[in-house]
Amino acid sequence: MNADDFISYLKFEKRYSINTVMAYQKDLDQFFLYLQSVYGGIDLSSISHYMIRSWIVELMEQGVKSVSIQRKISTLKSYYKYLLKNSIVKYNPLNKVISPKADKKLPVFVEEEKINDLLENIKFGDNFQDRRNQLIIELFYVTGIRLSELINIKEDDFDLGNLTLKVLGKRNKERIIPINSSLKKMINEYKVIKKDCFINFEIDNFFFLKENGEKMHSKFVYDIVFYYLSSVTTINKKSPHILRHTFATHMLNNGADINSIKELLGHSNLSATQIYTHNSIENLKKVYKQAHPKA
């Protein structure tokens, strides 16, 4: 068994991102490997809901988190939807499979005073590397964009006259995000030093580059964010996604409408954004306990 046609469908028709396609591929490979090891050679039409349930039990016994199991089940549902649509199978065994409930975890974020300390008090240098790194941190926090979106920003995605940034999000969905005048100044300064630094090189049109003129990769940006967040916070996770959580949480805590935050983050539905309301409620509880005489 393999899912090559389905994976090609995700790549070329659904136009999913590379990371998303790889996640689908990995989940299906694990599922097929389990079926082969436990049940031997079987075809797609012979796969039953009992087999899928036994795989879920195996994953749970291995200590796989419920949220990861939910994602794997979602992968199988998408796969069977494709199989049914193309008349490859006549029955969907997922109809009798219930996903385990995921533990709800509040998004981790950096407190406002610590972010302000990083952006206002950390001394960045004037060379290309330091100016780029400072702008990366600032852009993540001011816009809430994803890591993949930042890496793929092009020079002309900025409209500095209108103070906006155009990004290409998940499933190639384009959105426009406002930026502030302070960020505009940093962008212009970075563009000048970048031009001087690579005046004798043929470089790509990507806005953020490594010191050798190449496009940045995810681990490269992650290391930059980890380094600077480590100087102001002790939270375990110090990733670009934490800055995205921080953007959304601070916006909500300061009175932003949740639907507006949804649009800024590029979420396809409101439920993905509503996780930040829990942090807002926790913040209200904290203020209440500190301020109310009877708390």
Secondary structure as UniProt FT lines:
FT   HELIX           4..12
FT   HELIX           18..39
FT   HELIX           44..46
FT   HELIX           49..61
FT   TURN            62..63
FT   HELIX           66..85
FT   TURN            86..87
FT   HELIX           93..96
FT   HELIX           112..121
FT   HELIX           128..143
FT   HELIX           147..151
FT   HELIX           155..157
FT   STRAND          158..159
FT   TURN            160..163
FT   STRAND          164..168
FT   HELIX           170..172
FT   STRAND          174..178
FT   HELIX           181..197
FT   TURN            198..200
FT   TURN            211..212
FT   HELIX           218..229
FT   TURN            230..232
FT   HELIX           240..253
FT   TURN            254..255
FT   HELIX           258..265
FT   HELIX           270..273
FT   HELIX           275..291
FT   TURN            293..294
//
